[in-house]
Amino acid sequence: MPAPTFSRKILVFESLGFGLVIIFLWLEEILDIPHYIMGAPSTPVNLPECLLETIVIMILYGIILYYTIKFMAKIRYLEGFLHVCSFCKRIEVDGEWITLEKFMSTYSDAILSHGLCPECLQKHYHVE
């Protein structure tokens, strides 16, 4: 069996974290931990409240899991190989050749600013 990928490890740790929160929530409700540790007044077990809290945590877990998977897919795409034209430097995306500027504005949050490198400044504008 191959070693788990980094993405899979992230998902496992997120799941374990949410699982531990839910386990602690139920243990606190059933065992009344604040009563024994901090001397707080004893409270009766309130299973409907604990169930509602568990549902809210599971909804949050689902939302975070969705966005984690979405962001990891975007990162995986951005880390992949890109076909770049040797002459015009356009990038092939789904069979269409687009400019670097369009690619960056569509597939990343990077903000591009045009400028001139020292070599092009010298070559095209004869400025030293």
N, CA, C and O atoms as a GROMACS GRO file, in nm:
protein
  512
    1MET      N    1   0.085  -0.119   0.000
    1MET     CA    2   0.000   0.000   0.000
    1MET      C    3   0.088   0.124   0.000
    1MET      O    4   0.178   0.135   0.084
    2PRO      N    5   0.065   0.220  -0.094
    2PRO     CA    6   0.150   0.338  -0.100
    2PRO      C    7   0.130   0.428   0.021
    2PRO      O    8   0.025   0.428   0.085
    3ALA      N    9   0.234   0.504   0.051
    3ALA     CA   10   0.226   0.597   0.164
    3ALA      C   11   0.122   0.704   0.135
    3ALA      O   12   0.107   0.746   0.021
    4PRO      N   13   0.049   0.747   0.238
    4PRO     CA   14  -0.054   0.850   0.216
    4PRO      C   15   0.010   0.980   0.165
    4PRO      O   16   0.119   1.018   0.208
    5THR      N   17  -0.060   1.046   0.075
    5THR     CA   18  -0.010   1.172   0.023
    5THR      C   19  -0.028   1.281   0.128
    5THR      O   20  -0.097   1.262   0.228
    6PHE      N   21   0.035   1.393   0.103
    6PHE     CA   22   0.026   1.505   0.196
    6PHE      C   23  -0.119   1.552   0.208
    6PHE      O   24  -0.165   1.585   0.317
    7SER      N   25  -0.192   1.554   0.096
    7SER     CA   26  -0.332   1.595   0.098
    7SER      C   27  -0.415   1.503   0.185
    7SER      O   28  -0.501   1.548   0.261
    8ARG      N   29  -0.390   1.374   0.174
    8ARG     CA   30  -0.465   1.276   0.254
    8ARG      C   31  -0.433   1.295   0.402
    8ARG      O   32  -0.522   1.282   0.486
    9LYS      N   33  -0.309   1.325   0.434
    9LYS     CA   34  -0.272   1.348   0.574
    9LYS      C   35  -0.347   1.469   0.630
    9LYS      O   36  -0.392   1.466   0.744
   10ILE      N   37  -0.359   1.574   0.550
   10ILE     CA   38  -0.431   1.693   0.595
   10ILE      C   39  -0.576   1.657   0.627
   10ILE      O   40  -0.629   1.697   0.730
   11LEU      N   41  -0.639   1.582   0.537
   11LEU     CA   42  -0.778   1.543   0.559
   11LEU      C   43  -0.793   1.454   0.682
   11LEU      O   44  -0.890   1.466   0.756
   12VAL      N   45  -0.698   1.365   0.703
   12VAL     CA   46  -0.702   1.276   0.820
   12VAL      C   47  -0.690   1.358   0.948
   12VAL      O   48  -0.766   1.337   1.042
   13PHE      N   49  -0.595   1.452   0.951
   13PHE     CA   50  -0.578   1.534   1.072
   13PHE      C   51  -0.699   1.623   1.097
   13PHE      O   52  -0.738   1.642   1.212
   14GLU      N   53  -0.760   1.678   0.992
   14GLU     CA   54  -0.882   1.756   1.011
   14GLU      C   55  -0.992   1.669   1.070
   14GLU      O   56  -1.061   1.710   1.164
   15SER      N   57  -1.008   1.549   1.015
   15SER     CA   58  -1.112   1.458   1.063
   15SER      C   59  -1.087   1.418   1.208
   15SER      O   60  -1.179   1.417   1.289
   16LEU      N   61  -0.962   1.386   1.241
   16LEU     CA   62  -0.929   1.352   1.379
   16LEU      C   63  -0.957   1.468   1.474
   16LEU      O   64  -1.009   1.448   1.584
   17GLY      N   65  -0.924   1.588   1.431
   17GLY     CA   66  -0.948   1.706   1.514
   17GLY      C   67  -1.096   1.725   1.544
   17GLY      O   68  -1.135   1.746   1.659
   18PHE      N   69  -1.178   1.717   1.441
   18PHE     CA   70  -1.322   1.732   1.462
   18PHE      C   71  -1.377   1.615   1.544
   18PHE      O   72  -1.465   1.634   1.628
   19GLY      N   73  -1.326   1.495   1.520
   19GLY     CA   74  -1.369   1.379   1.598
   19GLY      C   75  -1.337   1.396   1.745
   19GLY      O   76  -1.420   1.364   1.830
   20LEU      N   77  -1.217   1.446   1.775
   20LEU     CA   78  -1.180   1.469   1.915
   20LEU      C   79  -1.267   1.576   1.980
   20LEU      O   80  -1.302   1.564   2.098
   21VAL      N   81  -1.303   1.678   1.905
   21VAL     CA   82  -1.391   1.782   1.960
   21VAL      C   83  -1.526   1.721   1.996
   21VAL      O   84  -1.582   1.750   2.103
   22ILE      N   85  -1.579   1.638   1.908
   22ILE     CA   86  -1.709   1.574   1.936
   22ILE      C   87  -1.699   1.478   2.054
   22ILE      O   88  -1.788   1.476   2.139
   23ILE      N   89  -1.592   1.400   2.060
   23ILE     CA   90  -1.574   1.309   2.173
   23ILE      C   91  -1.565   1.387   2.304
   23ILE      O   92  -1.629   1.350   2.403
   24PHE      N   93  -1.488   1.494   2.306
   24PHE     CA   94  -1.476   1.576   2.427
   24PHE      C   95  -1.611   1.636   2.466
   24PHE      O   96  -1.646   1.642   2.583
   25LEU      N   97  -1.685   1.681   2.364
   25LEU     CA   98  -1.818   1.739   2.389
   25LEU      C   99  -1.908   1.638   2.460
   25LEU      O  100  -1.974   1.674   2.558
   26TRP      N  101  -1.912   1.514   2.412
   26TRP     CA  102  -1.997   1.411   2.474
   26TRP      C  103  -1.944   1.370   2.611
   26TRP      O  104  -2.022   1.351   2.705
   27LEU      N  105  -1.811   1.357   2.624
   27LEU     CA  106  -1.755   1.323   2.755
   27LEU      C  107  -1.786   1.431   2.858
   27LEU      O  108  -1.818   1.401   2.974
   28GLU      N  109  -1.775   1.555   2.815
   28GLU     CA  110  -1.805   1.666   2.907
   28GLU      C  111  -1.951   1.661   2.948
   28GLU      O  112  -1.984   1.685   3.064
   29GLU      N  113  -2.040   1.632   2.854
   29GLU     CA  114  -2.183   1.627   2.885
   29GLU      C  115  -2.217   1.510   2.977
   29GLU      O  116  -2.294   1.526   3.072
   30ILE      N  117  -2.161   1.395   2.950
   30ILE     CA  118  -2.195   1.275   3.028
   30ILE      C  119  -2.124   1.273   3.164
   30ILE      O  120  -2.185   1.241   3.266
   31LEU      N  121  -1.994   1.308   3.165
   31LEU     CA  122  -1.916   1.299   3.289
   31LEU      C  123  -1.920   1.427   3.373
   31LEU      O  124  -1.877   1.426   3.488
   32ASP      N  125  -1.971   1.536   3.316
   32ASP     CA  126  -1.978   1.664   3.388
   32ASP      C  127  -1.840   1.706   3.439
   32ASP      O  128  -1.822   1.730   3.558
   33ILE      N  129  -1.744   1.713   3.348
   33ILE     CA  130  -1.604   1.741   3.381
   33ILE      C  131  -1.585   1.871   3.459
   33ILE      O  132  -1.509   1.871   3.555
   34PRO      N  133  -1.652   1.984   3.423
   34PRO     CA  134  -1.632   2.106   3.501
   34PRO      C  135  -1.667   2.090   3.649
   34PRO      O  136  -1.608   2.154   3.735
   35HIS      N  137  -1.765   2.003   3.678
   35HIS     CA  138  -1.804   1.979   3.818
   35HIS      C  139  -1.688   1.916   3.896
   35HIS      O  140  -1.663   1.954   4.010
   36TYR      N  141  -1.620   1.820   3.836
   36TYR     CA  142  -1.512   1.750   3.906
   36TYR      C  143  -1.379   1.825   3.904
   36TYR      O  144  -1.303   1.818   4.001
   37ILE      N  145  -1.350   1.896   3.797
   37ILE     CA  146  -1.220   1.962   3.786
   37ILE      C  147  -1.221   2.100   3.853
   37ILE      O  148  -1.126   2.135   3.924
   38MET      N  149  -1.327   2.179   3.830
   38MET     CA  150  -1.328   2.317   3.879
   38MET      C  151  -1.429   2.341   3.990
   38MET      O  152  -1.444   2.453   4.037
   39GLY      N  153  -1.495   2.237   4.031
   39GLY     CA  154  -1.591   2.252   4.140
   39GLY      C  155  -1.717   2.327   4.102
   39GLY      O  156  -1.786   2.381   4.189
   40ALA      N  157  -1.749   2.332   3.974
   40ALA     CA  158  -1.871   2.399   3.928
   40ALA      C  159  -1.993   2.319   3.974
   40ALA      O  160  -1.982   2.201   4.005
   41PRO      N  161  -2.107   2.385   3.979
   41PRO     CA  162  -2.229   2.311   4.018
   41PRO      C  163  -2.256   2.196   3.921
   41PRO      O  164  -2.234   2.208   3.800
   42SER      N  165  -2.305   2.089   3.975
   42SER     CA  166  -2.336   1.972   3.893
   42SER      C  167  -2.453   2.004   3.801
   42SER      O  168  -2.550   2.068   3.842
   43THR      N  169  -2.444   1.960   3.677
   43THR     CA  170  -2.552   1.982   3.580
   43THR      C  171  -2.605   1.848   3.531
   43THR      O  172  -2.529   1.753   3.518
   44PRO      N  173  -2.733   1.840   3.504
   44PRO     CA  174  -2.787   1.714   3.452
   44PRO      C  175  -2.746   1.693   3.306
   44PRO      O  176  -2.713   1.788   3.235
   45VAL      N  177  -2.747   1.569   3.265
   45VAL     CA  178  -2.713   1.535   3.127
   45VAL      C  179  -2.825   1.587   3.037
   45VAL      O  180  -2.943   1.560   3.060
   46ASN      N  181  -2.787   1.662   2.934
   46ASN     CA  182  -2.883   1.720   2.840
   46ASN      C  183  -2.849   1.666   2.701
   46ASN      O  184  -2.779   1.732   2.624
   47LEU      N  185  -2.899   1.547   2.669
   47LEU     CA  186  -2.866   1.483   2.542
   47LEU      C  187  -2.916   1.560   2.420
   47LEU      O  188  -2.843   1.565   2.321
   48PRO      N  189  -3.036   1.620   2.420
   48PRO     CA  190  -3.077   1.696   2.301
   48PRO      C  191  -2.983   1.812   2.270
   48PRO      O  192  -2.952   1.839   2.153
   49GLU      N  193  -2.939   1.881   2.374
   49GLU     CA  194  -2.845   1.993   2.353
   49GLU      C  195  -2.713   1.941   2.296
   49GLU      O  196  -2.658   2.001   2.204
   50CYS      N  197  -2.664   1.831   2.351
   50CYS     CA  198  -2.538   1.774   2.304
   50CYS      C  199  -2.551   1.725   2.160
   50CYS      O  200  -2.458   1.741   2.081
   51LEU      N  201  -2.664   1.668   2.126
   51LEU     CA  202  -2.688   1.623   1.990
   51LEU      C  203  -2.692   1.742   1.894
   51LEU      O  204  -2.636   1.735   1.784
   52LEU      N  205  -2.757   1.850   1.934
   52LEU     CA  206  -2.762   1.970   1.851
   52LEU      C  207  -2.620   2.027   1.831
   52LEU      O  208  -2.585   2.064   1.719
   53GLU      N  209  -2.541   2.033   1.937
   53GLU     CA  210  -2.404   2.081   1.925
   53GLU      C  211  -2.323   1.991   1.832
   53GLU      O  212  -2.242   2.040   1.753
   54THR      N  213  -2.345   1.860   1.839
   54THR     CA  214  -2.275   1.766   1.752
   54THR      C  215  -2.314   1.791   1.606
   54THR      O  216  -2.227   1.788   1.519
   55ILE      N  217  -2.441   1.815   1.580
   55ILE     CA  218  -2.486   1.842   1.443
   55ILE      C  219  -2.423   1.971   1.390
   55ILE      O  220  -2.380   1.976   1.274
   56VAL      N  221  -2.417   2.074   1.473
   56VAL     CA  222  -2.354   2.201   1.431
   56VAL      C  223  -2.206   2.177   1.399
   56VAL      O  224  -2.156   2.229   1.299
   57ILE      N  225  -2.138   2.102   1.482
   57ILE     CA  226  -1.996   2.074   1.458
   57ILE      C  227  -1.979   1.993   1.329
   57ILE      O  228  -1.886   2.017   1.253
   58MET      N  229  -2.068   1.898   1.304
   58MET     CA  230  -2.060   1.818   1.182
   58MET      C  231  -2.086   1.903   1.058
   58MET      O  232  -2.023   1.882   0.954
   59ILE      N  233  -2.177   1.999   1.067
   59ILE     CA  234  -2.201   2.091   0.955
   59ILE      C  235  -2.076   2.174   0.928
   59ILE      O  236  -2.034   2.190   0.813
   60LEU      N  237  -2.016   2.227   1.034
   60LEU     CA  238  -1.891   2.302   1.018
   60LEU      C  239  -1.782   2.214   0.959
   60LEU      O  240  -1.706   2.259   0.872
   61TYR      N  241  -1.774   2.092   1.005
   61TYR     CA  242  -1.676   1.997   0.951
   61TYR      C  243  -1.698   1.976   0.802
   61TYR      O  244  -1.602   1.974   0.725
   62GLY      N  245  -1.822   1.960   0.761
   62GLY     CA  246  -1.852   1.942   0.619
   62GLY      C  247  -1.811   2.061   0.536
   62GLY      O  248  -1.754   2.045   0.428
   63ILE      N  249  -1.838   2.181   0.586
   63ILE     CA  250  -1.800   2.303   0.514
   63ILE      C  251  -1.649   2.313   0.502
   63ILE      O  252  -1.597   2.341   0.394
   64ILE      N  253  -1.579   2.291   0.613
   64ILE     CA  254  -1.432   2.300   0.611
   64ILE      C  255  -1.372   2.192   0.523
   64ILE      O  256  -1.276   2.217   0.451
   65LEU      N  257  -1.428   2.071   0.528
   65LEU     CA  258  -1.379   1.962   0.444
   65LEU      C  259  -1.397   1.996   0.296
   65LEU      O  260  -1.308   1.973   0.215
   66TYR      N  261  -1.513   2.051   0.262
   66TYR     CA  262  -1.539   2.090   0.123
   66TYR      C  263  -1.436   2.192   0.073
   66TYR      O  264  -1.377   2.175  -0.034
   67TYR      N  265  -1.413   2.298   0.152
   67TYR     CA  266  -1.319   2.400   0.109
   67TYR      C  267  -1.174   2.349   0.110
   67TYR      O  268  -1.094   2.391   0.027
   68THR      N  269  -1.141   2.261   0.202
   68THR     CA  270  -1.007   2.203   0.204
   68THR      C  271  -0.982   2.125   0.076
   68THR      O  272  -0.878   2.139   0.013
   69ILE      N  273  -1.078   2.041   0.038
   69ILE     CA  274  -1.064   1.962  -0.084
   69ILE      C  275  -1.057   2.054  -0.206
   69ILE      O  276  -0.977   2.031  -0.297
   70LYS      N  277  -1.140   2.157  -0.208
   70LYS     CA  278  -1.142   2.252  -0.319
   70LYS      C  279  -1.007   2.324  -0.332
   70LYS      O  280  -0.953   2.336  -0.442
   71PHE      N  281  -0.953   2.370  -0.218
   71PHE     CA  282  -0.826   2.441  -0.222
   71PHE      C  283  -0.710   2.349  -0.258
   71PHE      O  284  -0.617   2.389  -0.329
   72MET      N  285  -0.715   2.225  -0.210
   72MET     CA  286  -0.608   2.130  -0.244
   72MET      C  287  -0.611   2.097  -0.393
   72MET      O  288  -0.506   2.078  -0.454
   73ALA      N  289  -0.729   2.089  -0.451
   73ALA     CA  290  -0.740   2.064  -0.595
   73ALA      C  291  -0.682   2.182  -0.673
   73ALA      O  292  -0.614   2.162  -0.773
   74LYS      N  293  -0.708   2.302  -0.627
   74LYS     CA  294  -0.654   2.421  -0.694
   74LYS      C  295  -0.503   2.424  -0.682
   74LYS      O  296  -0.434   2.456  -0.779
   75ILE      N  297  -0.451   2.392  -0.566
   75ILE     CA  298  -0.305   2.388  -0.547
   75ILE      C  299  -0.244   2.282  -0.635
   75ILE      O  300  -0.140   2.304  -0.698
   76ARG      N  301  -0.307   2.165  -0.639
   76ARG     CA  302  -0.255   2.055  -0.723
   76ARG      C  303  -0.252   2.098  -0.869
   76ARG      O  304  -0.157   2.067  -0.940
   77TYR      N  305  -0.356   2.170  -0.913
   77TYR     CA  306  -0.360   2.218  -1.051
   77TYR      C  307  -0.249   2.319  -1.076
   77TYR      O  308  -0.179   2.312  -1.177
   78LEU      N  309  -0.233   2.412  -0.984
   78LEU     CA  310  -0.132   2.517  -1.003
   78LEU      C  311   0.010   2.464  -0.994
   78LEU      O  312   0.102   2.523  -1.050
   79GLU      N  313   0.028   2.353  -0.923
   79GLU     CA  314   0.161   2.294  -0.912
   79GLU      C  315   0.194   2.203  -1.031
   79GLU      O  316   0.308   2.161  -1.047
   80GLY      N  317   0.095   2.173  -1.114
   80GLY     CA  318   0.114   2.082  -1.226
   80GLY      C  319   0.195   2.146  -1.337
   80GLY      O  320   0.226   2.266  -1.334
   81PHE      N  321   0.229   2.064  -1.436
   81PHE     CA  322   0.302   2.114  -1.551
   81PHE      C  323   0.209   2.193  -1.642
   81PHE      O  324   0.093   2.157  -1.660
   82LEU      N  325   0.261   2.299  -1.700
   82LEU     CA  326   0.185   2.381  -1.793
   82LEU      C  327   0.253   2.379  -1.929
   82LEU      O  328   0.376   2.383  -1.937
   83HIS      N  329   0.173   2.373  -2.036
   83HIS     CA  330   0.227   2.385  -2.170
   83HIS      C  331   0.241   2.533  -2.201
   83HIS      O  332   0.143   2.606  -2.203
   84VAL      N  333   0.364   2.577  -2.225
   84VAL     CA  334   0.392   2.717  -2.253
   84VAL      C  335   0.454   2.726  -2.392
   84VAL      O  336   0.550   2.654  -2.423
   85CYS      N  337   0.400   2.813  -2.476
   85CYS     CA  338   0.455   2.833  -2.611
   85CYS      C  339   0.595   2.892  -2.599
   85CYS      O  340   0.617   2.986  -2.523
   86SER      N  341   0.689   2.837  -2.674
   86SER     CA  342   0.828   2.882  -2.668
   86SER      C  343   0.846   3.023  -2.722
   86SER      O  344   0.942   3.092  -2.686
   87PHE      N  345   0.756   3.066  -2.809
   87PHE     CA  346   0.773   3.198  -2.870
   87PHE      C  347   0.691   3.307  -2.802
   87PHE      O  348   0.746   3.408  -2.758
   88CYS      N  349   0.559   3.287  -2.792
   88CYS     CA  350   0.474   3.395  -2.739
   88CYS      C  351   0.446   3.381  -2.590
   88CYS      O  352   0.388   3.471  -2.530
   89LYS      N  353   0.487   3.270  -2.530
   89LYS     CA  354   0.471   3.244  -2.386
   89LYS      C  355   0.326   3.229  -2.343
   89LYS      O  356   0.295   3.244  -2.225
   90ARG      N  357   0.235   3.199  -2.437
   90ARG     CA  358   0.097   3.171  -2.398
   90ARG      C  359   0.090   3.032  -2.336
   90ARG      O  360   0.175   2.947  -2.361
   91ILE      N  361  -0.012   3.012  -2.255
   91ILE     CA  362  -0.027   2.888  -2.179
   91ILE      C  363  -0.152   2.815  -2.229
   91ILE      O  364  -0.256   2.876  -2.251
   92GLU      N  365  -0.138   2.682  -2.248
   92GLU     CA  366  -0.252   2.602  -2.294
   92GLU      C  367  -0.335   2.557  -2.173
   92GLU      O  368  -0.286   2.491  -2.082
   93VAL      N  369  -0.463   2.595  -2.177
   93VAL     CA  370  -0.557   2.556  -2.073
   93VAL      C  371  -0.680   2.499  -2.142
   93VAL      O  372  -0.750   2.572  -2.213
   94ASP      N  373  -0.707   2.372  -2.122
   94ASP     CA  374  -0.823   2.305  -2.183
   94ASP      C  375  -0.829   2.326  -2.334
   94ASP      O  376  -0.935   2.353  -2.389
   95GLY      N  377  -0.716   2.314  -2.400
   95GLY     CA  378  -0.710   2.326  -2.545
   95GLY      C  379  -0.706   2.468  -2.598
   95GLY      O  380  -0.696   2.488  -2.719
   96GLU      N  381  -0.714   2.566  -2.511
   96GLU     CA  382  -0.712   2.706  -2.554
   96GLU      C  383  -0.581   2.770  -2.507
   96GLU      O  384  -0.537   2.749  -2.394
   97TRP      N  385  -0.519   2.848  -2.596
   97TRP     CA  386  -0.394   2.915  -2.562
   97TRP      C  387  -0.426   3.056  -2.513
   97TRP      O  388  -0.480   3.137  -2.588
   98ILE      N  389  -0.394   3.084  -2.386
   98ILE     CA  390  -0.425   3.214  -2.327
   98ILE      C  391  -0.296   3.281  -2.280
   98ILE      O  392  -0.194   3.216  -2.259
   99THR      N  393  -0.304   3.412  -2.265
   99THR     CA  394  -0.186   3.486  -2.220
   99THR      C  395  -0.155   3.456  -2.073
   99THR      O  396  -0.241   3.411  -1.998
  100LEU      N  397  -0.032   3.480  -2.037
  100LEU     CA  398   0.010   3.461  -1.898
  100LEU      C  399  -0.074   3.548  -1.805
  100LEU      O  400  -0.114   3.504  -1.697
  101GLU      N  401  -0.102   3.671  -1.847
  101GLU     CA  402  -0.181   3.762  -1.764
  101GLU      C  403  -0.321   3.706  -1.740
  101GLU      O  404  -0.371   3.709  -1.627
  102LYS      N  405  -0.384   3.655  -1.846
  102LYS     CA  406  -0.518   3.598  -1.830
  102LYS      C  407  -0.514   3.474  -1.743
  102LYS      O  408  -0.603   3.454  -1.660
  103PHE      N  409  -0.412   3.390  -1.760
  103PHE     CA  410  -0.399   3.269  -1.679
  103PHE      C  411  -0.386   3.305  -1.532
  103PHE      O  412  -0.454   3.247  -1.447
  104MET      N  413  -0.298   3.399  -1.501
  104MET     CA  414  -0.274   3.435  -1.361
  104MET      C  415  -0.397   3.500  -1.299
  104MET      O  416  -0.428   3.475  -1.182
  105SER      N  417  -0.467   3.583  -1.374
  105SER     CA  418  -0.585   3.648  -1.316
  105SER      C  419  -0.701   3.550  -1.299
  105SER      O  420  -0.785   3.568  -1.210
  106THR      N  421  -0.707   3.446  -1.384
  106THR     CA  422  -0.816   3.349  -1.376
  106THR      C  423  -0.789   3.241  -1.271
  106THR      O  424  -0.880   3.202  -1.197
  107TYR      N  425  -0.666   3.192  -1.264
  107TYR     CA  426  -0.636   3.074  -1.183
  107TYR      C  427  -0.556   3.102  -1.057
  107TYR      O  428  -0.517   3.008  -0.988
  108SER      N  429  -0.530   3.228  -1.026
  108SER     CA  430  -0.460   3.257  -0.901
  108SER      C  431  -0.508   3.391  -0.848
  108SER      O  432  -0.580   3.464  -0.916
  109ASP      N  433  -0.466   3.422  -0.727
  109ASP     CA  434  -0.501   3.549  -0.667
  109ASP      C  435  -0.389   3.651  -0.684
  109ASP      O  436  -0.392   3.759  -0.625
  110ALA      N  437  -0.289   3.615  -0.765
  110ALA     CA  438  -0.175   3.703  -0.785
  110ALA      C  439  -0.218   3.828  -0.863
  110ALA      O  440  -0.305   3.822  -0.950
  111ILE      N  441  -0.158   3.939  -0.829
  111ILE     CA  442  -0.183   4.064  -0.900
  111ILE      C  443  -0.059   4.093  -0.982
  111ILE      O  444   0.052   4.102  -0.929
  112LEU      N  445  -0.078   4.108  -1.114
  112LEU     CA  446   0.035   4.130  -1.203
  112LEU      C  447   0.053   4.278  -1.227
  112LEU      O  448  -0.043   4.354  -1.236
  113SER      N  449   0.178   4.317  -1.238
  113SER     CA  450   0.213   4.454  -1.270
  113SER      C  451   0.322   4.448  -1.376
  113SER      O  452   0.420   4.376  -1.360
  114HIS      N  453   0.305   4.523  -1.482
  114HIS     CA  454   0.403   4.520  -1.590
  114HIS      C  455   0.521   4.610  -1.559
  114HIS      O  456   0.506   4.712  -1.492
  115GLY      N  457   0.635   4.571  -1.606
  115GLY     CA  458   0.757   4.648  -1.589
  115GLY      C  459   0.857   4.604  -1.694
  115GLY      O  460   0.824   4.525  -1.783
  116LEU      N  461   0.975   4.653  -1.685
  116LEU     CA  462   1.081   4.616  -1.778
  116LEU      C  463   1.203   4.570  -1.700
  116LEU      O  464   1.246   4.636  -1.605
  117CYS      N  465   1.257   4.457  -1.742
  117CYS     CA  466   1.381   4.411  -1.680
  117CYS      C  467   1.495   4.496  -1.737
  117CYS      O  468   1.479   4.558  -1.842
  118PRO      N  469   1.608   4.501  -1.670
  118PRO     CA  470   1.720   4.583  -1.718
  118PRO      C  471   1.765   4.548  -1.860
  118PRO      O  472   1.803   4.638  -1.936
  119GLU      N  473   1.763   4.422  -1.897
  119GLU     CA  474   1.806   4.382  -2.032
  119GLU      C  475   1.712   4.435  -2.139
  119GLU      O  476   1.758   4.487  -2.241
  120CYS      N  477   1.580   4.424  -2.117
  120CYS     CA  478   1.484   4.475  -2.215
  120CYS      C  479   1.485   4.627  -2.221
  120CYS      O  480   1.467   4.686  -2.327
  121LEU      N  481   1.506   4.691  -2.107
  121LEU     CA  482   1.516   4.836  -2.104
  121LEU      C  483   1.632   4.882  -2.191
  121LEU      O  484   1.618   4.978  -2.267
  122GLN      N  485   1.745   4.815  -2.181
  122GLN     CA  486   1.863   4.847  -2.261
  122GLN      C  487   1.838   4.814  -2.408
  122GLN      O  488   1.869   4.895  -2.496
  123LYS      N  489   1.784   4.697  -2.435
  123LYS     CA  490   1.766   4.648  -2.572
  123LYS      C  491   1.663   4.732  -2.650
  123LYS      O  492   1.688   4.766  -2.765
  124HIS      N  493   1.550   4.764  -2.589
  124HIS     CA  494   1.441   4.830  -2.661
  124HIS      C  495   1.438   4.981  -2.646
  124HIS      O  496   1.385   5.050  -2.733
  125TYR      N  497   1.495   5.033  -2.538
  125TYR     CA  498   1.490   5.176  -2.514
  125TYR      C  499   1.629   5.240  -2.506
  125TYR      O  500   1.641   5.360  -2.485
  126HIS      N  501   1.731   5.159  -2.521
  126HIS     CA  502   1.871   5.203  -2.518
  126HIS      C  503   1.903   5.287  -2.396
  126HIS      O  504   1.978   5.385  -2.403
  127VAL      N  505   1.845   5.248  -2.283
  127VAL     CA  506   1.868   5.317  -2.157
  127VAL      C  507   1.960   5.229  -2.072
  127VAL      O  508   1.941   5.108  -2.062
  128GLU      N  509   2.058   5.291  -2.012
  128GLU     CA  510   2.150   5.215  -1.928
  128GLU      C  511   2.126   5.240  -1.784
  128GLU      O  512   2.195   5.184  -1.699
   0.00000   0.00000   0.00000
